[in-house]
């Protein structure tokens, strides 16, 4: 599914009300055997802890980023009243999604569905933080400390790297990758909820 198809689906589910019905709950990724090469690649992707500081050589791209940051900050204000916390969160999401080659709008929708933007959210199956990372990932590709999954950048980086992994496994099929992320592969409720939530985070028109 390419970006145009993805946005069309997001628009189609924008007013269906999935998020307000209680049908959707944060699930959890399923632990599966990883080939050594995959484990190494994922561990390497997690390891670089450079701070998410955006750099631009193009003035138009910088202005587009600043417009996005301002618009998203305003939309997120009720959920994160503290300005600095809100900006650091958005800057991190922007940086980590681009680092992983993901659509930022989709990841914002995923975070809304998974944790409602709550840093210390824990699901009934033990998934943690903004992107509801299952603790086993710390053992498989991290440093073995699941407590670090409550650190903002660590959590968002894990989530983006894991989602990228699932997208690669599903040959770019966003619907199937989202289901795999939630542990509900092949079922429509979770991907459709993410599409609906993502509509609220579409970038402002240029």
N, C-alpha and C positions, 0 to 999 in steps of 0.2 A: 504494500500500500504506500503510494507516494504522498508527498506533503499535501498536494491538492485534494486527493481522495480523503486524507485524514481530516483536513479542515472541513470538508463537506460533511463528513460523518459527525464531526463535532457540532456543526451547525444543526444537523438533523436532530440531534439529541439534546439540543440546548434548552428546551423547555419541557422535557418529559417528566421532571420532578423526581428522578431516581434518588437524588441526594437527600431529599426531605422525607422519604418514605420509610427509612430504616432497613431497606432491602440490602444495602451494601455495607459490609463490615470489612475492616482491614483483615486480610488473610495472612498468608506467609508463604515464602518461597519454600519449595520442597528440596530437601538435600538429595543431591544426585552425585554419582561418581564423576570426577573430573579427570580428564587426561592430564598427564604431567605438564604438557605444553600449555594447555588451557589454564591450569592452576598457576603456572609461572607467569603467564601473560596477565592474568587478573591480579596476581599479587604485585606485579610491577606497576600496573595501572593504579593500584591503591596506594603504593608506597610513596610516591612523590607528593610531599606535603606543602608544596609552594603555596603561599597565600594567594587568594583569588583576586589579584589586582589586574583589572583590565588595562590593556595597552592598545593604542590605536595609532596607525600611521595615516589613516584616512579620516578627514574631518567629518564627512557625511556619516560614516559609521559611528563615530564618537557621538555625534548629535542624535543619531537614531537610538543609541544605547541610553543616552541621558533622557530622551523622551520616554523610552520604555521604563526606565527606572522611576521617573516621576509618576507615570500613570499607574504602574504596579504598586508603588508606595501608597498612593491615594486609595486604591482598591483594597489594600491589605491593612489599612489603618485600624479598622475595628478589631481585627484579629491580633494585631501586634501594635499596640498603642505607642510603644517607645520608638522614636524615630531612628535612633542609631541601630537598635536591634533589627528593625525592619529593613534598613538599608543594607546592613551586613548580610542578612539572610538573602535578600534579593540579589546582591552582588555575587554571593556564593552560588546560588542556583544558576545565575547567568553564566558564570565562569565554568562550573562543573558540567553543565549540559553541553556547552560548546566543546569542552575538553573531551567529552565522550561522544560527540557527534550526534547529540539528541536534540529534539525539538523542545525548546524551553517552555512553550505553551503547554505541551503535553505533560511535561514533568510537573509544572505548577498544578495542573489538574489532578495528577496522580497524588501529589502531596496533600491536596485538599481532601481527596477521598480516603487516603490511607490514615492521615493523622489530624486532619482539620488544622494543619499548621501548628501543632503542639509538639514542642521539642522533646518532651519527656513522655510522650504517648507510649503505652504498652498494650498490645492486643491480647486477647484471651489465649493465643497460642505462643505468646512471648516475643512477638516482633517488636522492635524498638525504634523510637524516634520519628523524625519527620517522614522518612521514607519507609518506615516499618521493616527494618532489616532483621532477619532471623539471626540469632546469636551464632549459629553454626558457621556463618560466613567469616566470623572473626577467627575461628579455628582453621578454616580452609584456606583463606587468602590474606588474613590480617595477622595481628600480633598475638592473637589468642585471648585478648581482653575484651569481652563483650560490653564492659562498662563504657568503653570509648565510643560505642555506637550512639551515645547521647551527646557527643560533641558535634556541633553543627556541621562543620565542613567534613568531618569523617563520615557522618551519617549520609550526607548528600552525595559525597564521592562514592561511597559503597553503593548507594542506590542507583546512581547513574552508571557505574561500571557494570553492575549486575544487570540492569535493564539493557545496556548495550550488548552484553553477552547473550541475553535471551533474544534480542532482535537478530543477532547474527545466527543463532541457532535456528530461528524461524525464517531465515532468509529475507529479513526485512518486513515480515508480516506483523504490523503493529498490534492488530487484534489478538493474534495468538501469543505474541510476546507479553502483552499486558496480562493475559490470562495466566501465563506461566509465572509472571512476577507475583501474582496474587495467590498462586496455588490453585487456580480454577481454570486451567487451560481448556479451551473449547467451549466454555460457557460464556454467554453474552452479557450477564449482568455487570460484571466488573469493568470490562473494556468500555461498555456503553456509559457507565457512570463516570469514568475518566474523561471520555469525549464530552459529556455534558458539562462537567466541571471545568474543563479546559476552555470552554467557550467564554467563561468569565475572565480569562487571562490572555485573550487575544491581544496582540500588540496594537498600540494606537495607530491610526492612519497617518501616513507621512504628511 
